[in-house]
Amino acid sequence: MVTIEHKRAHIKVHIGNFKFEHVIEPRYWRNPLIGVAFILIIPFLLRDMPDLLTLFATANIYACIAIPLSWQMTGIGRMNFGPQFFLAIGGFTASLLSIYMGFGPWITLPFVILAGLIFGLIFSGLTTIAKGLYFSLITLILPLIFLEITYVYTDIFKGETGLCGVAPLVNFGSIKINYFVAGILSAVMMLIYLLIVDKVLRSRVGLFSAAINDEEDVAKGLGLNITKVKIITFIITSAMVAGAGWFAAHYFGTFAGVTYLPLSFMLKILIMVIVGGRGEIYGSIVGAYFVAALEKALTFLGPIHYVLFPLIMLILLFSLPEGLYGLYRRHKYREYYPTIRIRNR
C-alpha cells in the first residue's frame, strides 16, 4: 500500500515498511521554475517575429557554450581561452556529414558528440600537463590553428565562405513555423545543459571540483584523484560545446570558421561567463542573453558598434566584479557553487 502525505514544505511517501521523506524549500525551486517558465514562453510571444526568434535562438546557443564552460573552468581550475575550437569541431562535423553524406540533423548529432568526446580526450592531457597561464595560452592557440586550416584546405572547409547547404534543423514547410519550433528546441537544449551541469555541481563530483578549484595540492593530499576528475570534466564539457556547434550549423544552414574561430568570438564567450557571474551556471544564461541582446541593439548604430561593444563590456567588468547575476546573489546567504580562482601556477 502506498500513502502520500504532503504538507507545506514536506513530502512523505510510505510504501509498505519503506518511508521516503523529502523537504521542499520554496526558495530553492521557486525562482528557477519561474525562470524556466519565462524562457519557454518567449517563443510563443515572438512567434510572428522571425528576427527576434533568431536572436532568442542565438542567445540560447551562446548559453549552451557558456554553461559547460563554467563547469569546465570550475572542474579543472583553469581558464579556457579556446572553447570555440570544440564549437567548430561540432559545427564542421555536422556540416560535412550533412552536405557530403546527406545526413539529417538527428543523424549527425551522435557523430558530433563522438567527435567532441574524441577531441576532448586527445586534448584532455593539457589539464594536467599545462599549468596556469600555459593552459590558457595553448587553448587560445588551438582555434587559431584550426582557422588557418580552414583557409589552407578550402576545398573541404570552403575558407571564408564556409559550408553552405546544411540540412535545416526542422522543416515544416513554413518559415514562421520553422523559426518557432527551432526557437523552442534551442530553449529545450539550453535547459537540458543547465539541468545536467546543475545536477553535477550539486553532486559529489561538484564537491570534488570545488576542492580542486580551491587548492589542488590540498585536494590531492585528501586522496582525490584530481587527474581523473579533470580529464572527465574536460571531455564531457568539450562534447557539450560541440553539441552547440551542431545546433548552430543546422539552425543557420551554414557554418564558417571565420565566424566562430577568431579571437573576437572567444572574447564574446568569455565575457558571457564573466559578466554573467564567474562560475555561475545561471549567470552564464544571464550573460548570454545580455550579450546577444546588446550585440543586436548596437548594430543599429552602424560600424561604431565594433568599438562600443567591447567598451561597454569593459565598463561592466570593472563596475560589476560579481557579474550581473551577482546583483541577485548578493542578497543570498548561501553559496551554491564554488567561485572560480585562476592560479598562475
C-alpha positions as CSV (number, residue, x, y, z in Angstrom):
1,M,0.0,0.0,0.0
2,V,1.3,3.5,-0.9
3,T,0.3,6.6,1.0
4,I,1.5,10.1,0.4
5,E,1.5,12.9,3.0
6,H,2.1,16.4,1.7
7,K,2.5,19.5,3.9
8,R,3.6,23.0,3.0
9,A,7.3,22.1,2.6
10,H,7.4,18.4,3.2
11,I,6.5,15.3,1.3
12,K,6.3,11.9,3.0
13,V,5.8,8.6,1.0
14,H,5.0,5.3,2.6
15,I,5.4,2.1,0.6
16,G,4.8,-0.8,2.9
17,N,7.5,-0.6,5.5
18,F,9.6,1.8,3.5
19,K,9.4,5.5,4.2
20,F,10.7,8.3,1.9
21,E,10.8,11.9,3.1
22,H,11.8,15.0,1.1
23,V,11.9,18.6,2.3
24,I,10.8,21.1,-0.3
25,E,12.2,24.6,0.3
26,P,10.5,27.2,-2.0
27,R,13.5,29.5,-2.0
28,Y,15.4,26.8,-3.9
29,W,12.9,25.8,-6.6
30,R,10.5,28.8,-6.9
31,N,12.8,31.2,-8.8
32,P,14.3,28.5,-11.1
33,L,10.8,27.4,-12.1
34,I,9.7,30.9,-12.8
35,G,12.8,31.4,-14.9
36,V,12.3,28.2,-16.9
37,A,8.6,29.1,-17.5
38,F,9.6,32.5,-18.7
39,I,12.2,31.1,-21.2
40,L,9.7,28.6,-22.6
41,I,7.0,31.3,-23.0
42,I,9.3,33.6,-25.0
43,P,9.0,31.7,-28.3
44,F,5.2,31.9,-28.1
45,L,5.4,35.7,-27.6
46,L,7.7,36.1,-30.6
47,R,6.1,33.5,-32.9
48,D,5.3,36.2,-35.5
49,M,8.7,37.9,-35.3
50,P,11.4,35.7,-37.0
51,D,14.2,38.2,-36.4
52,L,13.6,38.2,-32.6
53,L,13.2,34.4,-32.6
54,T,16.6,34.2,-34.3
55,L,18.1,36.4,-31.6
56,F,16.5,34.2,-29.0
57,A,17.9,31.1,-30.5
58,T,21.3,32.7,-30.8
59,A,21.3,33.6,-27.1
60,N,20.5,30.0,-26.3
61,I,23.4,28.8,-28.4
62,Y,25.7,31.2,-26.6
63,A,24.3,29.8,-23.3
64,C,25.0,26.3,-24.5
65,I,28.6,27.2,-24.8
66,A,28.9,29.3,-21.6
67,I,27.1,26.8,-19.3
68,P,29.5,23.8,-19.8
69,L,32.5,26.3,-20.0
70,S,31.6,27.5,-16.4
71,W,31.6,23.8,-15.2
72,Q,34.9,23.2,-17.0
73,M,36.7,26.1,-15.6
74,T,35.5,25.2,-12.1
75,G,36.3,21.5,-12.5
76,I,39.8,21.9,-13.9
77,G,40.7,25.2,-12.2
78,R,41.9,26.7,-15.5
79,M,40.7,29.4,-17.7
80,N,39.9,28.0,-21.2
81,F,40.5,30.7,-23.9
82,G,39.5,28.4,-26.8
83,P,36.1,26.9,-26.3
84,Q,35.2,27.8,-29.9
85,F,37.6,25.1,-31.0
86,F,35.2,22.4,-30.0
87,L,32.3,24.5,-31.2
88,A,33.9,24.4,-34.7
89,I,34.5,20.6,-34.3
90,G,30.8,20.1,-33.8
91,G,29.8,22.6,-36.5
92,F,32.1,21.3,-39.2
93,T,31.4,17.6,-38.4
94,A,27.6,18.2,-38.7
95,S,28.1,20.4,-41.9
96,L,30.4,17.9,-43.7
97,L,28.2,14.9,-42.9
98,S,25.1,16.8,-44.0
99,I,26.5,18.2,-47.2
100,Y,28.6,15.3,-48.4
101,M,26.7,12.3,-46.9
102,G,23.2,13.7,-47.0
103,F,22.6,13.1,-43.3
104,G,19.9,14.9,-41.4
105,P,20.4,16.8,-38.2
106,W,19.3,13.9,-35.9
107,I,21.7,11.5,-37.6
108,T,24.7,13.9,-37.5
109,L,24.1,14.5,-33.7
110,P,25.7,11.2,-32.4
111,F,28.7,11.8,-34.8
112,V,29.1,15.3,-33.4
113,I,29.0,14.0,-29.8
114,L,31.5,11.3,-30.7
115,A,33.8,13.8,-32.4
116,G,33.6,16.1,-29.3
117,L,34.5,13.2,-27.0
118,I,37.4,12.1,-29.1
119,F,39.0,15.5,-29.5
120,G,38.2,16.2,-25.8
121,L,40.1,13.0,-24.9
122,I,43.0,14.0,-27.2
123,F,43.5,17.4,-25.6
124,S,42.4,16.4,-22.0
125,G,46.0,15.9,-21.1
126,L,46.6,19.6,-21.2
127,T,44.6,19.9,-18.0
128,T,47.4,18.2,-16.0
129,I,50.4,18.9,-18.2
130,A,49.9,22.7,-18.7
131,K,49.8,24.8,-15.6
132,G,48.0,28.1,-15.1
133,L,48.6,30.6,-17.9
134,Y,50.2,28.0,-20.1
135,F,46.9,26.1,-20.4
136,S,45.2,29.3,-21.3
137,L,47.7,30.2,-23.9
138,I,47.6,26.7,-25.5
139,T,43.8,26.8,-25.6
140,L,44.0,30.2,-27.1
141,I,46.2,29.0,-30.0
142,L,44.1,25.9,-30.9
143,P,41.2,27.7,-32.5
144,L,43.6,30.0,-34.4
145,I,45.4,26.9,-35.8
146,F,42.0,25.4,-36.8
147,L,41.1,28.8,-38.5
148,E,44.3,28.6,-40.6
149,I,43.5,25.0,-41.5
150,T,40.1,26.2,-42.9
151,Y,42.0,28.6,-45.1
152,V,44.6,26.1,-46.3
153,Y,42.1,23.3,-47.1
154,T,39.5,25.4,-48.8
155,D,38.2,22.5,-50.8
156,I,36.9,20.9,-47.6
157,F,36.1,23.9,-45.3
158,K,35.4,26.5,-48.0
159,G,37.6,29.1,-46.4
160,E,35.9,32.5,-45.6
161,T,32.7,31.4,-47.4
162,G,32.1,28.4,-45.2
163,L,30.0,25.4,-45.8
164,C,26.5,26.2,-47.1
165,G,23.5,24.0,-47.7
166,V,23.5,22.2,-44.3
167,A,20.2,20.4,-43.7
168,P,17.8,22.5,-41.7
169,L,17.1,21.6,-38.1
170,V,13.4,21.4,-38.8
171,N,11.3,21.6,-42.0
172,F,7.6,22.0,-41.7
173,G,7.1,23.8,-45.0
174,S,6.6,27.2,-43.3
175,I,9.4,29.7,-42.4
176,K,7.5,31.0,-39.4
177,I,6.8,27.5,-38.0
178,N,10.4,26.5,-38.6
179,Y,11.7,29.5,-36.7
180,F,9.2,29.0,-33.9
181,V,9.9,25.3,-33.5
182,A,13.7,25.8,-33.7
183,G,13.4,28.5,-31.0
184,I,11.7,26.1,-28.7
185,L,14.3,23.5,-29.4
186,S,17.1,25.9,-28.6
187,A,15.5,26.7,-25.3
188,V,15.0,23.0,-24.5
189,M,18.6,22.2,-25.4
190,M,19.9,25.1,-23.2
191,L,17.7,23.9,-20.3
192,I,18.9,20.3,-20.7
193,Y,22.5,21.6,-20.5
194,L,21.5,23.7,-17.4
195,L,19.9,20.6,-15.7
196,I,22.9,18.4,-16.4
197,V,25.5,20.9,-15.1
198,D,23.3,21.8,-12.1
199,K,23.0,18.2,-11.1
200,V,26.7,17.6,-11.5
201,L,27.8,20.6,-9.5
202,R,25.4,19.6,-6.7
203,S,26.7,16.0,-6.6
204,R,29.9,14.5,-5.2
205,V,31.6,15.4,-8.4
206,G,30.8,19.0,-7.8
207,L,32.4,18.8,-4.3
208,F,35.5,17.3,-5.9
209,S,35.5,20.1,-8.5
210,A,35.2,22.7,-5.7
211,A,38.1,21.1,-3.8
212,I,40.3,21.1,-6.9
213,N,39.4,24.6,-7.8
214,D,40.1,25.9,-4.3
215,E,43.5,24.2,-3.9
216,E,44.8,21.3,-5.9
217,D,47.5,20.3,-3.5
218,V,45.1,20.0,-0.6
219,A,42.6,18.0,-2.7
220,K,45.4,15.7,-3.7
221,G,46.5,15.3,-0.1
222,L,43.0,14.3,0.8
223,G,43.2,11.4,-1.6
224,L,41.2,12.8,-4.5
225,N,42.2,11.6,-8.0
226,I,42.3,15.1,-9.4
227,T,43.7,13.9,-12.8
228,K,40.7,11.7,-13.3
229,V,38.2,14.5,-12.3
230,K,39.9,17.0,-14.6
231,I,40.0,14.7,-17.6
232,I,36.4,13.5,-17.3
233,T,35.2,17.1,-16.8
234,F,37.2,18.4,-19.9
235,I,35.9,15.6,-22.1
236,I,32.3,15.9,-21.2
237,T,32.2,19.7,-21.4
238,S,34.0,19.6,-24.7
239,A,31.4,17.3,-26.2
240,M,28.6,19.6,-24.9
241,V,30.2,22.6,-26.6
242,A,30.5,20.6,-29.8
243,G,26.7,19.9,-29.5
244,A,26.2,23.7,-29.6
245,G,28.1,23.8,-32.8
246,W,25.9,21.1,-34.2
247,F,22.8,23.2,-33.4
248,A,24.3,26.3,-34.9
249,A,25.2,24.6,-38.2
250,H,21.8,23.1,-38.7
251,Y,19.9,26.1,-37.4
252,F,21.6,28.7,-39.7
253,G,22.2,26.2,-42.6
254,T,25.8,27.2,-42.9
255,F,29.0,27.1,-40.9
256,A,32.2,29.1,-41.4
257,G,35.4,29.0,-39.4
258,V,35.9,32.8,-39.9
259,T,32.7,33.4,-37.9
260,Y,33.4,31.2,-34.8
261,L,37.1,30.7,-34.6
262,P,38.6,34.2,-34.4
263,L,39.6,35.9,-31.1
264,S,36.6,38.2,-31.3
265,F,34.2,35.3,-30.8
266,M,36.3,33.9,-27.9
267,L,36.1,37.2,-26.1
268,K,32.4,37.2,-26.6
269,I,32.0,33.8,-24.9
270,L,34.4,34.7,-22.0
271,I,32.5,38.0,-21.5
272,M,29.3,36.0,-21.1
273,V,30.8,33.8,-18.4
274,I,32.5,36.7,-16.5
275,V,29.8,39.4,-16.9
276,G,27.1,36.9,-16.1
277,G,28.9,35.7,-13.0
278,R,32.1,33.8,-12.6
279,G,31.5,30.2,-12.1
280,E,27.7,30.7,-12.0
281,I,25.8,28.5,-14.5
282,Y,22.7,30.6,-14.0
283,G,24.8,33.7,-14.5
284,S,26.0,32.2,-17.8
285,I,22.4,32.3,-19.1
286,V,22.0,35.9,-18.0
287,G,25.3,36.8,-19.6
288,A,24.4,35.0,-22.9
289,Y,21.1,36.8,-23.2
290,F,22.6,40.1,-22.3
291,V,25.5,39.9,-24.8
292,A,23.2,38.7,-27.6
293,A,20.7,41.5,-27.0
294,L,23.3,44.2,-26.6
295,E,25.1,43.0,-29.7
296,K,21.9,43.2,-31.7
297,A,20.9,46.6,-30.3
298,L,24.3,48.1,-31.1
299,T,24.2,47.0,-34.7
300,F,21.6,49.8,-35.4
301,L,24.3,52.3,-34.6
302,G,26.4,51.2,-37.6
303,P,30.2,50.4,-37.6
304,I,30.7,52.3,-34.3
305,H,29.2,49.2,-32.6
306,Y,32.5,47.4,-33.0
307,V,34.0,50.0,-30.6
308,L,31.0,50.4,-28.3
309,F,30.5,46.7,-27.6
310,P,33.9,46.0,-26.1
311,L,33.9,49.4,-24.3
312,I,30.6,48.6,-22.6
313,M,31.8,45.1,-21.7
314,L,35.0,46.6,-20.1
315,I,32.9,49.0,-18.1
316,L,30.7,46.2,-16.8
317,L,33.7,44.0,-15.9
318,F,35.2,46.8,-13.7
319,S,31.9,48.0,-12.3
320,L,30.3,44.6,-11.6
321,P,33.1,42.3,-10.4
322,E,30.5,39.8,-9.2
323,G,28.7,39.9,-12.6
324,L,25.1,40.6,-13.5
325,Y,23.9,37.5,-11.7
326,G,25.9,38.6,-8.7
327,L,23.5,41.5,-8.2
328,Y,20.8,38.9,-7.4
329,R,23.1,36.6,-5.5
330,R,24.4,39.4,-3.3
331,H,21.4,39.2,-1.1
332,K,21.5,35.4,-0.8
333,Y,23.3,34.0,2.2
334,R,24.0,30.5,0.7
335,E,26.7,29.8,-1.9
336,Y,25.5,27.0,-4.3
337,Y,28.7,26.7,-6.3
338,P,32.4,27.4,-5.9
339,T,33.9,30.6,-7.1
340,I,36.5,30.4,-9.9
341,R,40.0,31.1,-8.8
342,I,42.6,31.3,-11.6
343,R,46.1,30.4,-10.4
344,N,49.4,31.4,-12.0
345,R,50.9,28.1,-11.5
